[in-house]
Amino acid sequence: MAAGLRLHLCPRLRAFADSSRPLFAPHFGALTLPLRRAGPAMPLAARARRSSTAAAPPAEDDDFATAADLRFEPPLEVVKYPDPILRARNKRINTFDDNLRALADEMFDVMYKTDGIGLSAPQVGVNVQLMVFNPAGVKGEGEEIVLVNPAVYKSAKRLLVFEEGCLSFPGIYANVVRPESVKIEAQDVTGAKIKVKLSGLPARVFQHEFDHLLGILFFDRMTMDVLETVREELKISQKIPKSACIPFPSQNISA
């Protein structure tokens, strides 16, 4: 999956990508940009719940992004490992304006141009809590989602293995274990609150991008055996910790 997830998917994962079913219930409308779906809608994979009004901006704090933190110059480019930007702290967002929408638009442009299906803000050099994704991976198809300040409050106990890649690691693909589904809270590009359960490909894309917002890279999630298969490509043997596989927090795992 790429600087978000790359559209290089094993057969089972590609089956999710080829599905036209919407990620969120249509009566809630688009989370960010207008929805574009290919073909007739299929049964919903998840249901979202949004507040009718955006939350009031929190007081200024070092944890929140300033205007300078959100400044960017198009065209954006994908940040490649080992750029320290990928490990830097990503600040929360409390300003929902035209600049934020423009940043999300630019991120979608980069994602499509690099054949990705997801992208996080730090991957384009902006260290804030923002991600975009579209499992269809094609502009004008599927459903474009923007999530701001996301958090996982519940993860499935069942774990699945799928091959992932990352735009920040061109040409490298390996198996990564992740929960089958997750329940998340976030805000959309207008600041409206969202609660949603994601499963299948959307869950995998979200978790990959969410890791980026935590400064975690996909090789951090690989088992040592899998890591050995890509060690030469990564060329970072001295930088990989002995306990390279990061476990999922037990408090987030539930049936």
Residue pairs with C-beta under 8 A, 6 or more apart in sequence:
1 116
1 117
1 118
1 164
1 165
1 166
1 204
1 205
1 208
1 218
2 78
2 111
2 114
2 115
2 116
2 117
2 118
2 119
2 165
2 166
2 167
2 168
3 78
3 79
3 110
3 111
3 114
3 116
3 119
3 120
3 123
3 124
3 166
3 167
3 168
3 212
4 111
4 116
4 117
4 118
4 119
4 120
4 123
4 131
4 132
4 133
4 166
4 167
4 205
4 208
4 209
4 212
5 116
5 117
5 118
5 133
5 164
5 165
5 166
5 204
5 205
5 208
5 209
6 114
6 115
6 116
6 117
6 165
6 166
6 167
6 173
7 17
7 115
7 116
7 117
7 137
8 115
8 163
8 165
8 173
9 17
9 162
9 163
9 201
10 162
10 163
12 162
13 162
13 163
13 201
13 204
16 135
16 200
16 201
16 202
16 204
17 117
17 135
17 136
17 137
17 201
19 42
19 135
19 200
19 201
20 37
20 38
20 39
20 40
20 41
20 42
20 136
20 142
21 41
21 42
21 43
21 44
21 45
22 35
22 37
22 41
22 42
22 44
22 45
22 143
23 45
23 46
23 135
23 143
23 145
23 196
23 198
23 202
24 31
24 44
24 46
24 47
24 48
24 143
24 145
24 196
25 44
25 46
25 47
25 48
26 35
26 41
28 48
28 49
28 50
29 35
30 144
31 48
31 50
31 145
31 146
31 147
31 188
31 189
31 194
32 101
32 104
32 132
32 144
32 145
32 146
32 188
32 189
33 104
33 105
33 108
33 144
33 146
34 144
35 143
35 144
36 140
36 141
36 142
36 143
36 144
37 141
37 142
37 143
38 136
38 141
38 142
45 198
45 199
45 200
45 202
46 196
46 197
46 198
46 199
46 202
47 196
47 197
48 194
48 195
48 196
49 194
49 195
49 196
50 188
50 192
50 193
50 194
51 192
51 193
52 192
53 192
54 96
54 187
54 190
54 191
54 192
54 193
55 187
55 191
55 193
57 94
57 95
57 191
58 64
58 94
63 91
63 92
64 91
64 92
64 93
64 94
65 91
65 92
65 93
65 94
65 95
65 128
65 129
67 95
67 99
69 91
69 126
69 127
69 128
70 93
70 95
70 99
70 100
70 103
70 126
70 128
72 103
72 106
72 124
72 125
72 126
74 106
75 106
75 109
75 110
76 106
76 107
76 109
76 110
76 124
76 125
77 110
77 124
77 125
78 110
78 114
78 119
78 123
78 124
78 167
78 168
79 85
79 86
79 122
79 123
79 124
79 125
79 168
80 168
80 169
80 170
81 168
81 169
81 217
81 236
82 236
82 239
83 168
85 122
85 125
85 127
86 122
86 123
86 168
86 212
86 215
86 217
87 215
87 217
88 122
88 127
88 215
89 127
89 215
90 121
90 122
90 127
90 128
90 129
90 213
90 214
90 215
91 127
91 128
91 129
92 128
92 129
92 149
93 100
93 128
93 129
93 130
93 148
93 149
93 187
96 148
96 187
96 189
96 190
96 191
100 130
100 148
100 189
101 189
103 121
103 126
103 130
104 130
104 132
104 146
104 189
106 124
107 119
107 121
107 124
107 130
107 132
108 119
108 132
108 134
108 139
108 144
110 116
110 119
110 124
111 117
111 118
111 119
111 132
111 133
111 134
112 137
112 138
112 139
114 167
115 137
116 137
116 167
117 133
117 134
117 135
117 136
117 137
117 201
117 205
118 131
118 132
118 133
118 134
118 205
118 206
118 208
118 209
119 131
119 132
119 133
119 167
119 209
120 130
120 131
120 209
120 212
120 213
121 127
121 128
121 129
121 130
121 131
121 213
122 128
122 212
122 213
122 215
123 167
123 168
123 212
129 148
129 149
129 150
129 213
130 146
130 147
130 148
130 213
131 146
131 147
131 150
131 206
131 209
131 210
131 212
131 213
132 144
132 145
132 146
132 147
133 144
133 145
133 202
133 205
133 206
133 209
134 141
134 142
134 143
134 144
134 145
135 142
135 143
135 201
135 202
135 205
136 142
136 143
145 202
146 188
146 189
147 184
147 186
147 187
147 188
147 194
147 206
148 186
148 187
148 188
148 189
148 191
149 186
149 187
150 184
150 185
150 186
150 206
150 210
150 213
151 184
151 185
151 186
152 182
152 183
152 184
152 207
152 210
152 252
153 183
153 184
153 185
153 252
154 182
154 183
154 252
154 254
155 179
155 181
155 182
155 183
155 248
155 252
155 253
155 254
156 179
156 180
156 181
156 182
156 199
156 253
156 254
156 255
157 179
157 253
157 254
157 255
158 179
158 180
159 177
159 178
159 179
159 180
160 177
160 178
160 179
160 180
160 204
161 175
161 176
161 177
162 175
162 176
162 178
162 204
163 173
163 174
163 175
163 176
164 173
164 174
164 175
164 176
164 204
164 208
164 218
165 171
165 172
165 173
166 172
166 208
166 217
166 218
168 217
169 217
169 218
169 219
169 234
171 233
172 230
172 233
172 234
173 230
174 218
174 219
174 222
174 226
174 227
174 229
174 230
175 222
175 226
176 208
176 218
176 221
176 222
176 226
177 221
177 223
178 203
178 204
178 207
178 208
178 221
178 248
179 203
179 207
179 248
179 253
180 199
180 203
181 197
181 198
181 199
181 200
181 203
182 197
182 198
182 203
182 206
182 207
183 195
183 196
183 197
183 198
184 194
184 195
184 196
184 197
184 198
184 206
184 210
185 193
185 194
185 195
186 193
186 194
186 196
187 193
187 194
188 194
198 206
208 218
211 217
211 218
211 220
211 221
216 246
219 227
219 230
219 234
219 240
219 244
220 244
220 245
220 246
221 245
221 246
222 230
222 244
222 245
223 245
224 244
224 245
227 240
227 244
227 245
231 237
231 240
234 240
